[in-house]
Amino acid sequence: MQPRADLPPPPPLESLSDGGPASLFLDFDGTLVSLAGHPDRIVVPDGLPDLLADLSARLGGRLALVSGRSIADLERHCGTLAIACAGSHGGERRLGEGEPIARSGVVPVAVQHELAQFARDAGLVHEAKTLGTALHWRTAPHWEERAQAFVDDLAARHGLAVKRGKFVAEVVAPGVDKGRAVAAIMQEAPFAGSRPVFVGDDVTDEDGFAACERFGGFGIAVGERKSPTARYALAGPDDVLAWLGA
């Protein structure tokens, strides 16, 4: 695993349970899979679904994906996931395969349409999600300031919130974040009473890092972005997969 200058690498995964049961919360894009110019063009590493199932078994079921993608979109890329999942930045949650999905507020269709029109006019990428709507400018980074300003104004006019990421901004319902998702899952068996660890690469993962700190755990930052909250760091998805035992 490659070191980072600002934070040390995490302890071995096997040691996390030395002081009692541990739980693991994993972001998806930029953490388990490399980012792509379009969210549909990601390449899922061979064997990733099997790795996640094995990890969940080793942790006694205390493994969860926590992603900005919807749960349905995660399974579109990975196949059926028999593990806990929190999609749409925590706006939807379930504890395992076949469990009912709890959902929070949906962004109005009018907001979806307005953002889609802006994306078409600017030549950017619009992503319609189960609960939110996102604008991507990875292939046109010079649009960043104007794109962010438009998304901020759109959300403010409709009483909604904005989640920012790497070359992306998403409009979501207020009160939705990955920290709240972690806190909700930590109330449920088999996660309750465990020491949580969150692995993520983006700004939205900071809420997850902070929530894990409150439950006696910590965060692991992935990639070059400096994290004010994480305790450890890994250089990229390949290093995350190596740490997980792939």
Contacts in CASP RR format, 6 or more apart in sequence:
PFRMAT RR
TARGET T0000
AUTHOR 0000-0000-0000
METHOD contacts of the structure
MODEL  1
MQPRADLPPPPPLESLSDGGPASLFLDFDGTLVSLAGHPDRIVVPDGLPD
LLADLSARLGGRLALVSGRSIADLERHCGTLAIACAGSHGGERRLGEGEP
IARSGVVPVAVQHELAQFARDAGLVHEAKTLGTALHWRTAPHWEERAQAF
VDDLAARHGLAVKRGKFVAEVVAPGVDKGRAVAAIMQEAPFAGSRPVFVG
DDVTDEDGFAACERFGGFGIAVGERKSPTARYALAGPDDVLAWLGA
1 9 0 8 1.000
1 234 0 8 1.000
1 235 0 8 1.000
1 239 0 8 1.000
1 242 0 8 1.000
1 243 0 8 1.000
2 234 0 8 1.000
2 235 0 8 1.000
2 236 0 8 1.000
2 239 0 8 1.000
3 9 0 8 1.000
3 235 0 8 1.000
4 223 0 8 1.000
4 233 0 8 1.000
4 234 0 8 1.000
4 235 0 8 1.000
6 226 0 8 1.000
6 233 0 8 1.000
7 221 0 8 1.000
7 227 0 8 1.000
7 230 0 8 1.000
7 231 0 8 1.000
7 232 0 8 1.000
7 233 0 8 1.000
8 232 0 8 1.000
8 233 0 8 1.000
9 232 0 8 1.000
9 233 0 8 1.000
9 234 0 8 1.000
9 243 0 8 1.000
10 197 0 8 1.000
10 220 0 8 1.000
10 231 0 8 1.000
10 232 0 8 1.000
10 233 0 8 1.000
10 234 0 8 1.000
10 243 0 8 1.000
11 232 0 8 1.000
12 243 0 8 1.000
13 243 0 8 1.000
13 244 0 8 1.000
13 245 0 8 1.000
16 22 0 8 1.000
16 24 0 8 1.000
16 195 0 8 1.000
16 197 0 8 1.000
17 59 0 8 1.000
19 195 0 8 1.000
20 194 0 8 1.000
20 195 0 8 1.000
21 59 0 8 1.000
21 60 0 8 1.000
21 62 0 8 1.000
21 190 0 8 1.000
21 193 0 8 1.000
21 194 0 8 1.000
21 195 0 8 1.000
22 59 0 8 1.000
22 62 0 8 1.000
22 194 0 8 1.000
22 195 0 8 1.000
22 196 0 8 1.000
22 197 0 8 1.000
23 59 0 8 1.000
23 62 0 8 1.000
23 63 0 8 1.000
23 64 0 8 1.000
23 186 0 8 1.000
23 191 0 8 1.000
23 194 0 8 1.000
23 195 0 8 1.000
23 196 0 8 1.000
23 197 0 8 1.000
24 55 0 8 1.000
24 59 0 8 1.000
24 62 0 8 1.000
24 63 0 8 1.000
24 64 0 8 1.000
24 196 0 8 1.000
24 197 0 8 1.000
24 199 0 8 1.000
25 63 0 8 1.000
25 64 0 8 1.000
25 65 0 8 1.000
25 66 0 8 1.000
25 182 0 8 1.000
25 185 0 8 1.000
25 196 0 8 1.000
25 197 0 8 1.000
25 198 0 8 1.000
25 199 0 8 1.000
25 208 0 8 1.000
25 212 0 8 1.000
26 32 0 8 1.000
26 52 0 8 1.000
26 63 0 8 1.000
26 64 0 8 1.000
26 65 0 8 1.000
26 66 0 8 1.000
26 198 0 8 1.000
26 199 0 8 1.000
26 200 0 8 1.000
26 240 0 8 1.000
27 65 0 8 1.000
27 66 0 8 1.000
27 67 0 8 1.000
27 178 0 8 1.000
27 198 0 8 1.000
27 199 0 8 1.000
27 200 0 8 1.000
27 201 0 8 1.000
27 202 0 8 1.000
27 205 0 8 1.000
27 222 0 8 1.000
28 65 0 8 1.000
28 67 0 8 1.000
28 68 0 8 1.000
28 69 0 8 1.000
28 74 0 8 1.000
29 35 0 8 1.000
29 39 0 8 1.000
29 42 0 8 1.000
29 67 0 8 1.000
29 68 0 8 1.000
29 69 0 8 1.000
29 201 0 8 1.000
29 202 0 8 1.000
30 200 0 8 1.000
30 201 0 8 1.000
30 202 0 8 1.000
30 222 0 8 1.000
30 223 0 8 1.000
30 236 0 8 1.000
30 237 0 8 1.000
31 199 0 8 1.000
31 200 0 8 1.000
31 201 0 8 1.000
31 205 0 8 1.000
31 222 0 8 1.000
31 236 0 8 1.000
31 237 0 8 1.000
31 240 0 8 1.000
32 45 0 8 1.000
32 48 0 8 1.000
32 237 0 8 1.000
32 240 0 8 1.000
32 241 0 8 1.000
33 42 0 8 1.000
33 43 0 8 1.000
33 44 0 8 1.000
33 45 0 8 1.000
33 48 0 8 1.000
33 77 0 8 1.000
33 237 0 8 1.000
34 42 0 8 1.000
34 43 0 8 1.000
34 237 0 8 1.000
35 42 0 8 1.000
35 138 0 8 1.000
35 166 0 8 1.000
36 42 0 8 1.000
36 43 0 8 1.000
37 125 0 8 1.000
37 136 0 8 1.000
37 138 0 8 1.000
37 139 0 8 1.000
38 125 0 8 1.000
38 136 0 8 1.000
38 139 0 8 1.000
39 69 0 8 1.000
39 125 0 8 1.000
39 127 0 8 1.000
39 134 0 8 1.000
39 136 0 8 1.000
42 77 0 8 1.000
44 77 0 8 1.000
44 78 0 8 1.000
45 237 0 8 1.000
45 241 0 8 1.000
45 246 0 8 1.000
47 246 0 8 1.000
48 78 0 8 1.000
48 241 0 8 1.000
48 246 0 8 1.000
49 78 0 8 1.000
49 79 0 8 1.000
49 81 0 8 1.000
51 241 0 8 1.000
51 244 0 8 1.000
51 245 0 8 1.000
51 246 0 8 1.000
52 63 0 8 1.000
52 65 0 8 1.000
52 78 0 8 1.000
52 81 0 8 1.000
52 83 0 8 1.000
53 81 0 8 1.000
53 82 0 8 1.000
53 83 0 8 1.000
55 63 0 8 1.000
55 244 0 8 1.000
56 62 0 8 1.000
56 63 0 8 1.000
56 82 0 8 1.000
56 83 0 8 1.000
56 84 0 8 1.000
60 190 0 8 1.000
61 83 0 8 1.000
61 84 0 8 1.000
61 190 0 8 1.000
62 190 0 8 1.000
62 191 0 8 1.000
62 194 0 8 1.000
63 83 0 8 1.000
63 84 0 8 1.000
64 83 0 8 1.000
64 84 0 8 1.000
64 85 0 8 1.000
64 86 0 8 1.000
64 185 0 8 1.000
64 191 0 8 1.000
65 74 0 8 1.000
65 81 0 8 1.000
65 83 0 8 1.000
65 84 0 8 1.000
65 85 0 8 1.000
65 86 0 8 1.000
65 87 0 8 1.000
66 85 0 8 1.000
66 86 0 8 1.000
66 87 0 8 1.000
66 90 0 8 1.000
66 178 0 8 1.000
66 181 0 8 1.000
66 182 0 8 1.000
66 198 0 8 1.000
66 208 0 8 1.000
67 74 0 8 1.000
67 85 0 8 1.000
67 86 0 8 1.000
67 87 0 8 1.000
67 89 0 8 1.000
68 87 0 8 1.000
68 88 0 8 1.000
68 89 0 8 1.000
68 90 0 8 1.000
68 129 0 8 1.000
68 163 0 8 1.000
68 170 0 8 1.000
68 204 0 8 1.000
69 87 0 8 1.000
69 88 0 8 1.000
69 129 0 8 1.000
70 87 0 8 1.000
70 88 0 8 1.000
70 92 0 8 1.000
70 129 0 8 1.000
70 130 0 8 1.000
70 131 0 8 1.000
71 81 0 8 1.000
71 85 0 8 1.000
71 87 0 8 1.000
71 88 0 8 1.000
71 92 0 8 1.000
71 94 0 8 1.000
71 101 0 8 1.000
71 130 0 8 1.000
72 130 0 8 1.000
73 129 0 8 1.000
73 130 0 8 1.000
74 81 0 8 1.000
74 85 0 8 1.000
74 87 0 8 1.000
75 81 0 8 1.000
80 97 0 8 1.000
81 96 0 8 1.000
81 97 0 8 1.000
82 96 0 8 1.000
82 97 0 8 1.000
83 96 0 8 1.000
83 97 0 8 1.000
84 93 0 8 1.000
84 94 0 8 1.000
84 95 0 8 1.000
84 96 0 8 1.000
84 185 0 8 1.000
84 191 0 8 1.000
85 93 0 8 1.000
85 94 0 8 1.000
85 96 0 8 1.000
86 92 0 8 1.000
86 93 0 8 1.000
86 178 0 8 1.000
86 181 0 8 1.000
86 182 0 8 1.000
86 184 0 8 1.000
86 185 0 8 1.000
87 93 0 8 1.000
87 181 0 8 1.000
88 103 0 8 1.000
88 129 0 8 1.000
88 130 0 8 1.000
88 131 0 8 1.000
88 132 0 8 1.000
88 172 0 8 1.000
88 176 0 8 1.000
89 163 0 8 1.000
89 170 0 8 1.000
89 172 0 8 1.000
89 176 0 8 1.000
89 177 0 8 1.000
89 178 0 8 1.000
89 181 0 8 1.000
89 204 0 8 1.000
90 104 0 8 1.000
90 176 0 8 1.000
90 177 0 8 1.000
90 178 0 8 1.000
90 180 0 8 1.000
90 181 0 8 1.000
91 103 0 8 1.000
91 104 0 8 1.000
91 105 0 8 1.000
91 131 0 8 1.000
91 172 0 8 1.000
91 173 0 8 1.000
91 176 0 8 1.000
91 181 0 8 1.000
92 101 0 8 1.000
92 102 0 8 1.000
92 103 0 8 1.000
92 104 0 8 1.000
92 130 0 8 1.000
92 131 0 8 1.000
93 101 0 8 1.000
93 102 0 8 1.000
93 181 0 8 1.000
93 184 0 8 1.000
93 185 0 8 1.000
94 100 0 8 1.000
94 101 0 8 1.000
94 102 0 8 1.000
95 185 0 8 1.000
95 188 0 8 1.000
103 130 0 8 1.000
103 131 0 8 1.000
104 131 0 8 1.000
104 173 0 8 1.000
104 175 0 8 1.000
104 176 0 8 1.000
105 131 0 8 1.000
105 173 0 8 1.000
105 176 0 8 1.000
106 130 0 8 1.000
106 131 0 8 1.000
106 132 0 8 1.000
106 173 0 8 1.000
107 131 0 8 1.000
107 132 0 8 1.000
107 133 0 8 1.000
107 158 0 8 1.000
107 160 0 8 1.000
107 171 0 8 1.000
107 172 0 8 1.000
107 173 0 8 1.000
108 158 0 8 1.000
110 158 0 8 1.000
111 133 0 8 1.000
111 154 0 8 1.000
111 158 0 8 1.000
111 160 0 8 1.000
111 171 0 8 1.000
112 128 0 8 1.000
112 132 0 8 1.000
112 133 0 8 1.000
114 154 0 8 1.000
115 126 0 8 1.000
115 133 0 8 1.000
115 134 0 8 1.000
115 135 0 8 1.000
115 151 0 8 1.000
115 154 0 8 1.000
115 171 0 8 1.000
116 126 0 8 1.000
116 128 0 8 1.000
116 133 0 8 1.000
118 124 0 8 1.000
118 126 0 8 1.000
118 135 0 8 1.000
118 150 0 8 1.000
118 154 0 8 1.000
119 125 0 8 1.000
119 126 0 8 1.000
119 135 0 8 1.000
120 126 0 8 1.000
122 140 0 8 1.000
122 143 0 8 1.000
122 146 0 8 1.000
122 147 0 8 1.000
123 140 0 8 1.000
124 135 0 8 1.000
124 136 0 8 1.000
124 137 0 8 1.000
124 140 0 8 1.000
124 143 0 8 1.000
124 147 0 8 1.000
125 135 0 8 1.000
125 136 0 8 1.000
125 137 0 8 1.000
125 138 0 8 1.000
125 139 0 8 1.000
126 133 0 8 1.000
126 134 0 8 1.000
126 135 0 8 1.000
126 136 0 8 1.000
127 133 0 8 1.000
127 134 0 8 1.000
127 135 0 8 1.000
127 136 0 8 1.000
127 170 0 8 1.000
129 170 0 8 1.000
131 172 0 8 1.000
131 173 0 8 1.000
131 176 0 8 1.000
132 170 0 8 1.000
132 171 0 8 1.000
132 172 0 8 1.000
132 173 0 8 1.000
133 170 0 8 1.000
133 171 0 8 1.000
134 168 0 8 1.000
134 169 0 8 1.000
134 170 0 8 1.000
134 171 0 8 1.000
135 147 0 8 1.000
135 150 0 8 1.000
135 151 0 8 1.000
135 168 0 8 1.000
135 169 0 8 1.000
135 170 0 8 1.000
136 167 0 8 1.000
136 168 0 8 1.000
137 143 0 8 1.000
137 144 0 8 1.000
137 147 0 8 1.000
137 167 0 8 1.000
137 168 0 8 1.000
138 166 0 8 1.000
138 167 0 8 1.000
138 168 0 8 1.000
141 167 0 8 1.000
144 167 0 8 1.000
147 169 0 8 1.000
148 164 0 8 1.000
148 169 0 8 1.000
151 162 0 8 1.000
151 169 0 8 1.000
151 170 0 8 1.000
151 171 0 8 1.000
152 162 0 8 1.000
152 169 0 8 1.000
154 160 0 8 1.000
154 171 0 8 1.000
155 161 0 8 1.000
155 162 0 8 1.000
155 171 0 8 1.000
158 171 0 8 1.000
159 174 0 8 1.000
160 171 0 8 1.000
160 172 0 8 1.000
160 173 0 8 1.000
160 174 0 8 1.000
161 171 0 8 1.000
161 172 0 8 1.000
161 173 0 8 1.000
161 174 0 8 1.000
161 175 0 8 1.000
161 176 0 8 1.000
162 169 0 8 1.000
162 170 0 8 1.000
162 171 0 8 1.000
162 172 0 8 1.000
163 169 0 8 1.000
163 170 0 8 1.000
163 172 0 8 1.000
163 176 0 8 1.000
163 177 0 8 1.000
163 204 0 8 1.000
164 170 0 8 1.000
164 203 0 8 1.000
164 204 0 8 1.000
165 202 0 8 1.000
165 203 0 8 1.000
165 204 0 8 1.000
166 201 0 8 1.000
166 202 0 8 1.000
166 225 0 8 1.000
177 204 0 8 1.000
177 207 0 8 1.000
177 208 0 8 1.000
178 198 0 8 1.000
178 204 0 8 1.000
178 205 0 8 1.000
178 207 0 8 1.000
178 208 0 8 1.000
178 211 0 8 1.000
179 207 0 8 1.000
179 208 0 8 1.000
179 210 0 8 1.000
179 211 0 8 1.000
180 207 0 8 1.000
180 211 0 8 1.000
181 208 0 8 1.000
182 196 0 8 1.000
182 198 0 8 1.000
182 207 0 8 1.000
182 208 0 8 1.000
182 211 0 8 1.000
182 212 0 8 1.000
182 215 0 8 1.000
183 211 0 8 1.000
183 214 0 8 1.000
183 215 0 8 1.000
185 191 0 8 1.000
186 192 0 8 1.000
186 193 0 8 1.000
186 194 0 8 1.000
186 196 0 8 1.000
186 211 0 8 1.000
186 215 0 8 1.000
193 215 0 8 1.000
195 215 0 8 1.000
195 216 0 8 1.000
195 217 0 8 1.000
196 211 0 8 1.000
196 212 0 8 1.000
196 215 0 8 1.000
196 216 0 8 1.000
196 217 0 8 1.000
197 212 0 8 1.000
197 217 0 8 1.000
197 218 0 8 1.000
197 219 0 8 1.000
197 220 0 8 1.000
198 205 0 8 1.000
198 208 0 8 1.000
198 209 0 8 1.000
198 211 0 8 1.000
198 212 0 8 1.000
198 218 0 8 1.000
198 219 0 8 1.000
198 220 0 8 1.000
199 219 0 8 1.000
199 220 0 8 1.000
199 222 0 8 1.000
199 234 0 8 1.000
199 240 0 8 1.000
200 209 0 8 1.000
200 219 0 8 1.000
200 220 0 8 1.000
200 221 0 8 1.000
200 222 0 8 1.000
201 221 0 8 1.000
201 222 0 8 1.000
201 223 0 8 1.000
201 225 0 8 1.000
201 236 0 8 1.000
202 225 0 8 1.000
203 225 0 8 1.000
205 221 0 8 1.000
206 227 0 8 1.000
206 228 0 8 1.000
206 229 0 8 1.000
208 219 0 8 1.000
209 218 0 8 1.000
209 219 0 8 1.000
209 221 0 8 1.000
209 227 0 8 1.000
209 229 0 8 1.000
209 230 0 8 1.000
210 229 0 8 1.000
212 218 0 8 1.000
212 219 0 8 1.000
213 219 0 8 1.000
213 229 0 8 1.000
218 230 0 8 1.000
218 231 0 8 1.000
218 232 0 8 1.000
219 229 0 8 1.000
219 230 0 8 1.000
219 231 0 8 1.000
219 232 0 8 1.000
220 230 0 8 1.000
220 231 0 8 1.000
220 232 0 8 1.000
220 233 0 8 1.000
220 234 0 8 1.000
221 227 0 8 1.000
221 230 0 8 1.000
221 232 0 8 1.000
221 233 0 8 1.000
221 234 0 8 1.000
222 233 0 8 1.000
222 234 0 8 1.000
222 235 0 8 1.000
222 236 0 8 1.000
222 237 0 8 1.000
222 239 0 8 1.000
222 240 0 8 1.000
223 233 0 8 1.000
223 234 0 8 1.000
223 235 0 8 1.000
223 236 0 8 1.000
227 233 0 8 1.000
234 240 0 8 1.000
234 243 0 8 1.000
END
